[in-house]
């Protein structure tokens, strides 16, 4: 079974992150297969809208920390890793056809980046959004949140690592609509079909205009600047980060996450 599934029906392409046992943590294999799926959807003129979702209990809990624990400790080494991570998010951001994220459960870190990179987000009522990277000595790979959520709330979330629920995400303008979990696929499908009514050429040109508007405000420049700073940040040494990495190495990721969350008074489901 593929870790990224691909299905086309009625001019809609469903791309599914399919690592449910890992809460769809984004591995380098996921990055590669998602990129191939996007290339396939872009080349297919029958596809007018792409919908991105996650299998199992969550959309995505972010990048695979177990995989990243073995990555280089230098800024140069981290820059190479971040280029891949940021690259797939920005590939989705610049995808030439409309995109919709249909999200539920955890929508965190790199998973939150992917959702924000889509043109629209339909959220189940159990969705929780956040960029908790600060809690283990890192930062968001792709700095999209200031453009999607506004300065003050973004500052709060990135400094604390807190999450917001679906209702608050809608209130702050991060998502388009919130629906009961059992209605998520149908609601996302109906929105996509409304979009797909327009001619493909019109959708593509409208997407170009919208993308360029945000990039004229400095979005892409901010993303690239953040990537350079994040490479240095990820290579920086702190007692908390050292402790987290040691726990991953000696006791496993689950123990490390429990230690991290206990520091912040968070109970994991």
Secondary structure as GFF3:
##gff-version 3
##sequence-region A 1 269
A	DSSP	beta_strand	4	9	.	.	.	ID=ss1
A	DSSP	beta_strand	12	17	.	.	.	ID=ss2
A	DSSP	three_ten_helix	20	22	.	.	.	ID=ss3
A	DSSP	alpha_helix	28	43	.	.	.	ID=ss4
A	DSSP	beta_strand	49	54	.	.	.	ID=ss5
A	DSSP	alpha_helix	65	68	.	.	.	ID=ss6
A	DSSP	alpha_helix	75	93	.	.	.	ID=ss7
A	DSSP	beta_strand	98	103	.	.	.	ID=ss8
A	DSSP	beta_strand	106	108	.	.	.	ID=ss9
A	DSSP	alpha_helix	109	117	.	.	.	ID=ss10
A	DSSP	beta_strand	120	124	.	.	.	ID=ss11
A	DSSP	beta_strand	128	130	.	.	.	ID=ss12
A	DSSP	three_ten_helix	132	136	.	.	.	ID=ss13
A	DSSP	alpha_helix	145	149	.	.	.	ID=ss14
A	DSSP	alpha_helix	151	160	.	.	.	ID=ss15
A	DSSP	beta_strand	163	165	.	.	.	ID=ss16
A	DSSP	alpha_helix	166	171	.	.	.	ID=ss17
A	DSSP	beta_strand	177	179	.	.	.	ID=ss18
A	DSSP	three_ten_helix	181	183	.	.	.	ID=ss19
A	DSSP	alpha_helix	184	196	.	.	.	ID=ss20
A	DSSP	alpha_helix	200	216	.	.	.	ID=ss21
A	DSSP	alpha_helix	219	235	.	.	.	ID=ss22
A	DSSP	alpha_helix	239	251	.	.	.	ID=ss23
A	DSSP	alpha_helix	253	263	.	.	.	ID=ss24
###
